[in-house]
Amino acid sequence: MTDLKTVCLKRNPIFMNPLTSHLKAKKSLGQHFLVDNVALHKIFDASGLSELDTVVEVGPGTGSLTKLLVKNTARVIAIEMDQ
């Protein structure tokens, strides 16, 4: 991975699983990956986002929230800064 990777996703998800399957949370940086679907949907529902919105997601991790955002918003810009 590069130091700064920007992935722009529109309605045709080029999803990141092959790129992120090797990721491990760095506890020293306080990282945690979202894996609970109930929590994931609560977060999205609380966001108030619509299919017209563009979203910038910083630290998409394994992409679980990114996938939901891609399906339900106009555009997602996901920025990952880890190596």
C-alpha positions in Angstrom: 0.0 0.0 0.0 1.1 3.5 -0.6 1.3 6.2 2.1 -1.8 7.9 0.8 -4.3 5.9 -1.2 -7.5 7.6 -2.4 -10.2 5.4 -3.8 -13.1 7.1 -5.5 -16.2 4.9 -5.8 -19.4 5.7 -7.7 -22.4 3.5 -8.1 -20.4 0.8 -9.7 -18.5 -0.5 -6.7 -15.0 -1.6 -7.3 -14.9 -3.0 -3.9 -11.7 -3.3 -1.8 -11.8 -6.8 -0.3 -8.6 -8.0 -2.2 -6.8 -4.9 -1.1 -7.9 -5.0 2.6 -8.0 -8.7 3.4 -4.5 -8.5 4.9 -5.2 -5.6 7.2 -4.8 -5.9 10.9 -5.9 -3.2 13.4 -3.0 -1.3 14.9 -4.0 -1.1 18.5 -1.2 1.4 19.2 -3.1 3.8 16.9 -6.4 3.0 18.5 -7.7 1.3 15.4 -10.8 -0.9 15.4 -12.6 -2.4 12.5 -16.4 -2.2 12.3 -17.8 -5.7 11.9 -21.2 -5.5 13.6 -24.0 -5.2 11.0 -26.5 -3.8 13.5 -24.0 -1.1 14.5 -23.2 -0.4 10.9 -26.8 0.2 9.9 -27.4 2.3 13.0 -24.5 4.6 12.1 -25.7 4.9 8.5 -29.3 5.6 9.5 -28.1 8.3 12.0 -26.0 10.0 9.3 -29.1 11.2 7.4 -27.3 10.7 4.1 -29.3 10.3 0.9 -28.7 9.0 -2.7 -27.8 12.6 -3.7 -24.9 13.0 -1.2 -21.2 12.8 -1.7 -19.3 11.3 1.2 -15.6 11.5 2.2 -14.7 8.6 4.4 -11.4 8.8 6.2 -9.9 5.5 7.3 -12.2 3.0 5.6 -10.4 0.1 7.1 -11.8 -3.1 5.7 -14.6 -1.2 3.9 -17.7 -2.5 5.7 -19.1 1.1 6.0 -17.8 2.0 2.6 -19.8 -0.8 0.9 -23.0 0.5 2.6 -22.2 4.1 1.6 -21.6 3.1 -2.1 -25.0 1.4 -2.3 -26.8 4.4 -0.7 -25.1 7.6 -1.8 -24.2 9.3 -5.1 -20.4 9.1 -4.5 -17.9 8.0 -1.9 -14.3 9.2 -1.6 -12.5 6.9 0.8 -9.0 7.9 2.0 -6.7 5.5 3.7 -3.4 6.8 5.1 -1.9 3.6 6.6 0.9 1.7 4.9 
